[in-house]
Amino acid sequence: MQPQSRWAPIAGFALASSANQMAWLVFAPVTTGAAAHYGVSATQVGLLSEVFPAMYVLLALPAARAVGRSLRFWLSAGALLSALGTLVRLGGLERGGFWWVLTGQVLVAGAQPLLLNSVTALARRYLRPQDRPVGIAVGSAGTFLGFVLAFVAAAIFGATRAGLLLALGAAYAVAGAVLVVRALVLTPCPYGSDANARPTGLAELRELWGDQVMRGLVGFVFVGFGVFVSLTTWAQPLLQPAGVDARQSDTLLAIMVLGGVASSAVLPPIVARRGWQLPALVVAGVGTITACSVLAGVPNLLGAALGLCLVGVLLLPGLPVMLEVAERRCGEGAAAGAGLLWLAGQAGGIVVAVVAGLVEGTPAVAFALLAGVIALAAPSARRLKGQLSSPANAPPER
């Protein structure tokens, strides 16, 4: 008889990860106001968000190796480092405290790879095989929830109340860190241990890259996450010529991500149970192309609402779907598989956002470009055709 699933570490992870993501994006909706508050340029405030993908690209693979070797220790370390970074940011409560905030952001960004790379390994260690798709979906939805909290907190408090904004983020991060560390210390680990984990070195990464399914997933997540990051980065200036003001665009972005949180918690377990992984990814791609086409061709508030909601509900669940596939394909190397996918996503976020920024002055062209980027996933879909399977038909774990 299988041991019971242990959900406390999953719940703690969801809180700690959402606090980390909230810290990432909390200033993005209020860049101009934050620049005035701290007495710096908008470009400098942009560093508070841009440091996260840059740090992830640098630290993704070392973090995957660390998490694979000692999940409890390094996940706890990531949660505590994230909380410490939010506390350091409190040194910037007064006007002119920008460098305190930037220092804290670097610490929080350094914790991000340890947290994100843990989601599949955590589900694998603490949950029964049939419960793992739900655990990965809940963990991913918690991560996305941080985006919503960032937009909502910024809308409520704004940059003029930066102290309250930072204090709220710190309290949430500390609570998340305490809960996840407590759960990891007190909860028995019924499935596997650090001793069984596969190391993550160059040979293991070459083996992962040699897996046709993993290469296909990397292609999907690169373009998908790239488009999502581009929309969260450029939605406000792209929608402004259509008469959508900053508050409306922030509200639409919050609704977009909230829809993604809900669908990420509900849809991936159904997809995994029925073996619909490839159809789900194809629907996400076609739906996102349709959404970007609506954003390009219907330049008004209604078109923006429809397009962004489609992106949230259809695109975001693709990530937990792919993480669940990676968990099954990679076996005890689940942390490495998650790290590879998150690395591809963050790299896509950097590349696609930069390219979209070059045509930011012509919204129709920018949205059409994003639709074209998603279409680039077609070769990945062909690569995955006939390769993805339901858990019952999955290849033996290595």
FENKACOR-V282982 format. One record per pair of residues at least 6 apart in sequence whose ideal C-beta (glycine too) atoms are under 6 Angstrom apart, sorted by the first residue. I is the first residue (numbers start at 1). J is the second residue. D is the distance in Angstrom with one decimal. If there is no record, write none. Layout:
i=[I:I]
j=[J:J]
d=[D:D]
//
This chain:
i=[2:3:5:5:5:6:6:8:8:9:9:9:9:9:10:10:10:12:12:12:13:13:13:14:14:14:15:15:16:16:16:16:17:17:17:18:18:18:19:19:19:20:20:20:21:21:21:22:22:22:22:23:23:23:24:25:25:26:26:26:27:27:27:28:29:29:29:30:30:30:31:31:32:33:34:34:35:35:35:37:37:38:39:40:48:51:51:51:52:53:53:53:55:55:56:56:56:57:57:59:60:60:60:63:63:63:64:64:64:64:64:65:66:67:67:67:67:68:68:68:70:71:72:74:75:76:76:78:78:78:79:79:80:81:81:82:82:82:83:83:83:84:85:85:85:86:86:86:87:88:88:89:89:89:90:90:91:91:92:92:93:116:117:117:117:119:119:120:120:120:120:121:121:123:123:123:124:124:125:125:125:127:133:133:133:133:134:136:136:136:137:137:137:137:137:140:140:140:141:141:141:144:144:144:144:144:145:147:148:148:148:151:151:151:152:153:155:157:157:196:197:198:198:200:204:208:208:212:212:213:213:216:216:216:217:218:219:219:220:220:220:221:221:221:221:222:222:223:223:223:223:224:224:225:225:225:226:226:226:227:227:227:229:229:230:230:230:230:233:234:234:235:235:236:236:237:238:238:239:239:241:242:242:244:244:252:252:252:256:256:256:257:259:259:259:260:260:263:263:264:264:264:267:268:268:268:271:271:271:272:275:277:277:277:278:278:280:281:282:284:284:284:285:285:287:287:288:288:288:289:289:291:291:291:292:292:292:293:294:294:294:295:295:296:296:296:322:323:326:326:327:328:330:331:331:352:356:359:359:360]
j=[128:190:127:128:131:126:187:183:187:122:126:183:184:187:135:138:139:179:180:183:122:139:180:138:139:142:176:179:79:176:177:180:115:142:143:142:145:146:172:173:176:82:112:115:143:146:147:146:149:150:169:86:108:169:52:147:150:150:154:169:34:45:48:49:151:154:250:154:158:159:42:45:42:159:45:159:41:42:45:159:162:98:96:98:105:105:106:109:109:346:349:350:109:110:112:113:346:346:347:113:113:339:343:113:114:117:117:200:335:336:339:200:74:74:117:118:335:197:200:335:194:121:184:114:118:181:184:111:114:115:177:180:177:107:111:108:111:173:173:174:177:107:104:107:108:169:170:173:170:103:104:101:104:166:166:170:97:100:100:101:163:342:335:338:339:139:338:323:327:334:338:334:335:132:135:136:327:334:189:191:192:135:268:269:272:324:269:320:323:324:264:265:268:269:320:264:319:320:261:264:265:257:260:261:264:316:261:257:254:257:258:250:253:254:254:165:250:164:165:332:332:332:333:336:336:214:340:383:387:329:387:380:383:384:322:344:377:380:281:377:380:322:341:344:345:344:348:373:374:376:377:315:318:345:348:349:348:349:352:370:373:374:349:353:352:353:356:370:353:356:360:249:253:246:249:360:363:366:249:304:363:299:300:301:304:304:305:308:308:311:312:312:309:312:313:312:316:313:317:316:317:320:317:317:320:321:277:280:321:324:390:321:325:388:384:388:321:318:381:314:315:318:374:377:310:314:311:315:374:371:374:307:310:311:367:370:371:371:303:306:307:307:367:364:367:368:341:338:337:341:334:394:337:397:398:373:366:365:366:366]
d=[5.2:3.6:4.3:4.9:4.5:4.3:4.9:3.9:5.1:5.8:5.2:4.5:5.7:5.6:4.9:5.8:5.9:4.2:3.2:4.2:5.7:5.4:5.6:5.9:5.6:2.6:3.8:5.7:4.2:3.7:5.7:4.5:4.9:5.4:4.5:4.8:4.4:3.7:4.7:4.0:4.4:4.6:5.7:5.5:5.6:2.7:5.8:4.2:4.5:4.7:5.9:5.6:4.6:5.3:4.7:5.8:3.9:4.4:5.9:6.0:4.9:5.9:4.9:5.0:5.5:4.2:4.7:4.9:5.8:4.0:5.2:5.0:5.9:3.0:4.8:4.2:6.0:4.6:4.7:5.1:5.3:4.0:5.5:5.0:5.0:5.6:5.9:4.9:4.6:4.5:5.2:5.1:4.0:5.8:5.7:5.5:4.3:5.6:5.9:4.5:5.2:5.0:4.0:3.4:5.0:5.2:4.8:5.0:5.0:4.8:3.1:4.0:4.5:4.9:4.9:5.3:4.3:4.7:5.0:4.2:5.1:5.3:4.6:5.3:4.6:4.7:5.7:4.4:2.9:4.6:4.0:4.8:5.2:5.9:4.0:5.2:3.8:5.5:4.3:4.7:4.0:5.9:4.5:3.2:3.5:5.1:4.0:4.2:5.3:5.7:3.7:4.9:3.4:5.0:5.6:5.9:5.9:3.3:3.7:3.9:4.3:4.9:5.2:5.1:4.4:4.2:6.0:5.4:4.1:4.1:4.3:4.7:4.3:4.4:3.7:5.0:5.9:5.0:5.1:5.4:5.3:4.6:5.9:4.5:3.7:4.8:4.7:5.2:5.1:4.9:6.0:5.5:4.2:5.5:4.6:5.3:5.8:3.9:5.0:4.3:4.0:5.9:5.4:4.7:5.8:5.9:5.1:4.4:5.6:4.8:5.0:5.6:5.6:4.1:5.8:5.9:5.6:5.2:4.8:5.5:5.2:4.6:4.2:4.2:5.9:5.1:5.8:5.8:6.0:5.8:5.0:4.4:4.1:4.1:4.7:4.5:5.8:3.4:5.8:5.2:5.1:5.8:5.0:4.9:4.6:4.5:3.8:5.2:5.6:5.4:4.9:5.8:5.5:3.3:5.0:5.5:3.1:5.5:3.1:5.0:5.8:5.8:3.3:5.2:5.0:4.6:4.3:6.0:4.9:5.6:5.6:5.3:5.7:5.6:4.5:5.7:4.4:5.6:5.0:5.2:5.8:3.8:5.5:5.4:5.4:5.8:5.8:5.0:4.2:5.9:3.7:5.8:5.6:3.8:4.5:3.9:3.0:4.8:4.7:5.3:4.7:5.4:4.6:5.6:4.2:4.9:5.9:4.6:5.4:5.2:2.8:5.7:5.7:4.4:5.4:4.8:5.5:5.6:5.8:4.8:5.2:4.4:5.4:5.3:5.4:3.7:5.7:4.9:4.9:4.7:5.1:4.2:3.8:4.8:4.9:4.6:3.7:5.5:5.3:5.6:4.2:3.9:4.3:4.6:3.7:4.8:5.9:5.9:3.6:5.8:4.8:4.8:3.6:3.7:4.5:5.7:5.3:4.8:4.8:6.0]
//
